[in-house]
Amino acid sequence: MSYRQLVDFKIKHKVPEKFYSCHTALIQGYVIEGHVPADLILRFLKEKPRVLGLAVPGMPSGSPGMDGPPEPYEVLTFDKDGKISVYAKRQ
């Protein structure tokens, strides 16, 4: 997939631009953007909230796949209207 195709995919699935990351997935109709922990994806898929997806903006140290000392970060939801909510916090 080219960079342009990836950006077009994010736009099509209404990922807020400020959440854009190097990792984007579509799982069971939900968009997963960024370094989202697997346990939170599994919980999210069981709960089936009425949102478009989950995102971890940036590349926080200590998040899945990122080296370095863990830093606190938030896992966020986003919906079709652009509403953003905190789904979970990681320390």
C-alpha positions in Angstrom: 0.0 0.0 0.0 1.3 3.4 -0.9 1.4 6.3 1.5 -1.4 8.0 -0.4 -3.5 4.9 -0.2 -2.9 4.7 3.5 -4.0 8.3 4.0 -7.0 7.8 1.8 -8.0 4.8 4.0 -7.7 6.9 7.1 -9.8 9.6 5.6 -12.4 7.1 4.4 -12.7 5.7 7.9 -12.8 9.1 9.6 -9.6 8.8 11.6 -8.9 12.2 13.1 -5.8 13.6 11.4 -4.2 14.4 14.8 -4.3 10.6 15.5 -2.5 9.5 12.3 0.1 6.9 13.0 2.3 4.4 11.1 -0.1 1.6 12.1 -3.7 1.4 10.9 -6.0 -1.7 11.0 -9.6 -2.5 10.4 -10.9 -5.2 12.8 -14.5 -6.2 12.8 -15.5 -2.9 11.3 -13.5 -0.8 13.8 -10.4 1.2 13.0 -7.4 0.7 15.3 -4.9 3.5 14.9 -1.4 3.5 16.4 0.2 1.5 19.2 -3.0 0.2 20.9 -2.4 -2.6 23.5 -3.8 -5.9 22.4 -5.7 -6.4 25.7 -7.6 -3.2 25.1 -8.4 -4.2 21.5 -9.9 -7.5 22.8 -11.9 -5.7 25.5 -13.1 -3.1 23.0 -14.2 -5.9 20.6 -16.2 -7.6 23.3 -17.9 -4.3 24.4 -18.7 -3.2 20.9 -19.1 0.5 21.7 -20.9 2.8 19.2 -17.7 4.5 18.0 -15.5 4.2 14.9 -12.4 3.1 16.6 -9.5 3.2 19.0 -6.3 5.3 18.8 -3.1 6.0 20.5 -1.8 9.3 19.1 2.0 9.5 18.6 4.4 6.8 19.6 4.5 6.8 23.5 7.6 5.2 25.0 6.6 1.8 26.5 3.5 1.3 24.3 3.4 -1.9 22.3 6.4 -2.0 20.0 8.0 1.0 21.4 11.3 0.8 23.4 12.2 3.0 26.3 10.9 3.6 29.8 7.1 3.5 30.0 5.4 6.9 30.0 1.7 7.5 30.7 -0.5 7.7 27.7 -4.2 7.5 26.8 -6.1 5.2 24.5 -8.9 7.2 22.9 -12.1 6.4 21.0 -13.4 8.5 18.2 -16.9 8.6 16.5 -18.4 9.7 13.2 -19.1 13.2 14.6 -15.5 13.8 15.7 -16.2 13.2 19.4 -13.1 11.9 21.2 -13.2 10.1 24.6 -10.7 8.5 26.8 -11.1 4.7 26.7 -8.2 3.8 29.0 -5.1 5.2 30.6 -1.8 3.4 30.7 0.9 4.2 33.2 
